Every structure is written in C-alpha cells, then in structure tokens.
Amino acid sequence: MKKNKPIIVVLGPTASGKTELAVALARLIQGEIISADSRQIYRGLTIGTGKDLDIYQNGGALVKHHLIDILNVGEPYSVAHFQFDALKAIEKIEAIEKQVVVCGGTGLYLDALLQDYQFSRGTDFSKEHLKLNRDFIVFGLNPMPEIRRLRCANRLVDRLKIGLVEEVEQLISDGINPNDLIRLGLEYKWLVHLVQGDIKRAEFEQGLTIAIQQFSKRQMTFFRKMERSGIHIHWIPDELSLAIKLVYIQSRF
C-alpha cells in the first residue's frame, strides 16, 4: 500500500500572512487546503474573516479549498464537527493523491486534529473515536509583536475601505439575526453595535483595533501551549520573502 505523505500545517495569528503562504505552497506541490478557521466556515462573512478567496485563484491554477463557506450564520458547529470534517477532507484529498495542507489560526481546531481529541460522548455524526493516523509537520508564522499590531491595525483600515461595514448591513438586511453575528465575536460583535447605533465610529475603530490585537496575542499563547504539549512548530523567520519561505518549508518537508 502506498504510504500517505505527511500532512503540512501552516498556522499563525491573524494578519501573519499564513493564507498567502499556504496557497503558494499548495500550488507549488499540487496540494489542496483545509481551512482551520472557526468563522470562515460561515457563508457571507467574507471580508470580516479574511477569507481572501482571490488568493486561491491568483498566480496560476486555482487551489481547491475545504471547510470554507459550508454553513449559514447561526448553524451550530463545534470542535468535534471540525475534527470529523477535517478527517473526511483529508481522506478525500489523499484519495486523489494530492498533498494535504491545513491552514488556519484557530488553535483549538488544530490541536483537536493533531492531538486526536477524544470527546466524552459520541455525536450525532460520529459514534466512534476519531484519529488522524497520519504523520504531520507544522510550520508557523510569528511576526514580532509590534509588527503584528501594526498589521492588524492596517488590515482593519483596508477592510473598512472595501466594505466591511456594508457587509454586515447586508447580512442583517438578508435576515441574519444580529445576535448570531454578535456571538461570533471580534469584528462582527463590534460591527453590529456600530450599525445599530450603539457606538460611534471613532469608538468602534479604536476598540476593534485593540480587540483584534489582543486576539492575535491570545492566538500566539495557544500556539505556545501546543508546543508545550509536544507539537513541534517550525517557526519561519518573518523577514523572509514568500519565495524563500517556500524554500524553507521544502527543505524541511
């Protein structure tokens, strides 16, 4: 039987450039991407969650992705759902002899997949304990804190310019319950309060910028926790160009 290739994981905090890197890598090595992002699973949250779907199509052949835009806002989804869906996606990708590249910033999702979380009770979609049963190699992006904060701030400005507020106004107009958006946290919580007139624009921009920067820091804290639990992460120097980052990965894969 042909041995499956190790799964490649690209992780990092928000605004670290992980999607661009993962897509470039997948294009280079004939791979498909599994998104490990707890909010990109929802349709309509394109700008706020940074799906960057254009990246999957730019620069050459389309790179296929999985677990993006699979649910409507308000539909339930859990870590157990992700573990099940990711394992099924891995099987599907490997069945056509493509390379699996997992990319995301939701540490809990990644940890559940890589460390074979076992849940105390079965679910309605899986009654058995699931295991990855694959070798994997993890690469991480971790810009310096001051660079990370600046990128978070600049990216919010860019997203506001391309219609972040209007995205939420349209979602609510389409019948999405504002409370379901608030439960998603971060951008969508602040945006709902803004469009409903609960806060002023200046308060929104300042408060959300700080909230995103704090979230980015929490992501890094979780990744460090993953390392302490035994997952080795190859941290890629942030100053390297995209091309050299690809070389870095290939030299270790």
Secondary structure, DSSP 8 states (H G I E B T S, - for coil): ------EEEEE--TTSSHHHHHHHHHHHTTEEEEEE-TTTTBTT-TTTTT--GGGGTTTSS---EESSS-B-TT----HHHHHHHHHHHHHHHHHTT-EEEEEES-HHHHHHHHTT---SS--SS--S-----S-EEEEEE---HHHHHHHHHHHHHHHHHTTHHHHHHHHHHTT--HHHHHHT-HHHHHHHHHHTTSS-HHHHHHHHHHHHHHHHHHHHHHHHHHHHTT--EEEE-TTS-HHHHHHHHHHH-
